Amino acid sequence: MNYIWPLLIIIFSNTLYQICAKGIPEQMNTYASMTITYAVATLFSAAAFFVTTKGGNILKEFSHSNWATIVLGIVITGLEVGFIFAYKAGWKVSTLAIVSNAALAVILIFVGLIGYHEAITWSKVLGVAICLVGLYFINK
């Protein structure tokens, strides 16, 4: 179950994420929307910290941060802004996430190989081929 519940959270949250990103009003400035989004995320994250860490010191936890925490904030903003702009440009909710995630899966095979020395197996090669075929049919 420790292996499955995080996946379920990702699937549930990503589904709602796509619905919300598609639902941002077209006339609203994307960065104003993101400001509200991250204010809510900050409050929710802080509350979750205090609920899950009895007697914890959040400022002390901040001292454990490294470059990845800062860059992740920038990258997440780019990810979300990209989705919002793509939806405003007319992408369909039924295809945007599939196309971007299939492309991401292919890229991460090589990131895993080069950056983390993960093996490329025949099943991964077959998976990449299936992703590419799927991308063809989705965009046809």
C-alpha positions as CSV (number, residue, x, y, z in Angstrom):
1,M,0.0,0.0,0.0
2,N,3.0,2.4,0.6
3,Y,3.7,2.0,-3.1
4,I,0.1,2.5,-4.3
5,W,-1.3,5.4,-2.1
6,P,1.2,8.0,-3.5
7,L,0.3,7.0,-7.0
8,L,-3.4,7.4,-6.2
9,I,-2.8,10.9,-4.8
10,I,-0.9,11.8,-8.0
11,I,-3.7,10.5,-10.2
12,F,-6.4,12.2,-8.2
13,S,-4.6,15.5,-7.9
14,N,-3.4,15.5,-11.5
15,T,-7.0,14.9,-12.7
16,L,-8.3,17.9,-10.6
17,Y,-5.2,19.9,-11.6
18,Q,-6.1,19.5,-15.3
19,I,-9.7,20.5,-14.6
20,C,-8.7,23.5,-12.6
21,A,-6.0,24.6,-15.2
22,K,-8.6,24.4,-18.0
23,G,-11.1,26.3,-15.8
24,I,-8.9,29.4,-15.3
25,P,-10.8,32.3,-16.8
26,E,-9.4,33.2,-20.2
27,Q,-9.6,36.9,-19.4
28,M,-7.6,36.5,-16.1
29,N,-3.9,37.2,-16.1
30,T,-2.2,33.8,-15.7
31,Y,0.4,35.2,-13.3
32,A,-2.3,36.8,-11.1
33,S,-4.0,33.4,-11.0
34,M,-0.7,31.7,-10.1
35,T,-0.2,34.2,-7.2
36,I,-3.5,33.1,-5.7
37,T,-2.8,29.5,-6.4
38,Y,0.6,29.6,-4.6
39,A,-0.8,31.6,-1.7
40,V,-3.3,28.9,-1.1
41,A,-0.6,26.2,-1.6
42,T,1.6,28.0,0.9
43,L,-1.1,28.0,3.5
44,F,-2.1,24.4,2.8
45,S,1.5,23.2,3.0
46,A,2.2,25.1,6.2
47,A,-1.0,23.7,7.8
48,A,-0.1,20.2,6.6
49,F,3.4,20.6,8.2
50,F,2.0,21.5,11.6
51,V,-0.6,18.7,11.4
52,T,1.9,16.0,10.5
53,T,4.9,17.2,12.6
54,K,4.0,17.6,16.3
55,G,6.2,20.2,17.9
56,G,8.1,20.8,14.6
57,N,10.0,24.0,13.8
58,I,9.2,25.0,10.3
59,L,12.0,27.6,10.2
60,K,14.5,24.8,11.2
61,E,13.2,22.7,8.4
62,F,13.8,25.6,6.0
63,S,17.5,25.4,6.9
64,H,17.6,21.9,5.3
65,S,16.6,23.2,1.9
66,N,19.0,23.1,-1.0
67,W,19.0,24.3,-4.6
68,A,16.4,21.7,-5.7
69,T,13.7,23.3,-3.5
70,I,14.3,26.7,-5.1
71,V,14.5,25.4,-8.6
72,L,11.4,23.2,-8.1
73,G,9.4,26.4,-7.3
74,I,10.5,27.9,-10.6
75,V,9.9,24.7,-12.6
76,I,6.5,24.2,-11.1
77,T,5.5,27.7,-12.1
78,G,6.7,27.0,-15.6
79,L,4.8,23.7,-15.7
80,E,1.6,25.3,-14.5
81,V,1.9,28.4,-16.7
82,G,2.5,26.2,-19.7
83,F,-0.6,24.2,-19.0
84,I,-2.8,27.3,-18.5
85,F,-1.5,29.0,-21.7
86,A,-1.9,25.7,-23.6
87,Y,-5.5,25.5,-22.5
88,K,-6.1,29.1,-23.3
89,A,-4.6,28.5,-26.8
90,G,-7.2,25.8,-27.4
91,W,-5.7,22.4,-26.3
92,K,-8.3,19.9,-25.2
93,V,-8.3,18.6,-21.7
94,S,-8.5,15.1,-23.1
95,T,-5.3,15.3,-25.1
96,L,-2.9,17.9,-23.6
97,A,-1.9,15.9,-20.5
98,I,-1.6,12.7,-22.5
99,V,0.7,14.3,-25.1
100,S,2.9,16.0,-22.6
101,N,3.1,13.0,-20.3
102,A,4.0,10.6,-23.2
103,A,6.7,13.0,-24.3
104,L,7.9,13.3,-20.7
105,A,8.0,9.5,-20.4
106,V,10.3,9.3,-23.4
107,I,12.6,12.1,-22.1
108,L,12.8,10.6,-18.6
109,I,14.0,7.3,-20.0
110,F,17.2,9.1,-21.1
111,V,17.4,11.3,-18.0
112,G,17.3,8.1,-15.9
113,L,20.0,6.5,-18.1
114,I,22.3,9.6,-18.1
115,G,21.6,11.2,-14.7
116,Y,20.8,8.2,-12.6
117,H,22.5,5.2,-14.3
118,E,19.1,3.4,-14.7
119,A,19.1,0.6,-17.2
120,I,17.2,0.8,-20.5
121,T,15.5,-2.5,-20.9
122,W,13.6,-3.9,-23.9
123,S,10.3,-3.3,-22.1
124,K,11.2,0.4,-21.7
125,V,12.1,0.6,-25.4
126,L,8.8,-1.0,-26.3
127,G,7.0,1.4,-23.9
128,V,8.7,4.3,-25.7
129,A,7.6,2.9,-29.1
130,I,4.0,2.5,-27.8
131,C,4.1,6.1,-26.5
132,L,5.2,7.4,-29.8
133,V,2.5,5.4,-31.7
134,G,0.0,6.7,-29.2
135,L,1.1,10.3,-29.7
136,Y,0.6,9.8,-33.5
137,F,-2.9,8.5,-33.0
138,I,-3.9,11.1,-30.4
139,N,-2.8,14.0,-32.6
140,K,-4.1,12.5,-35.9
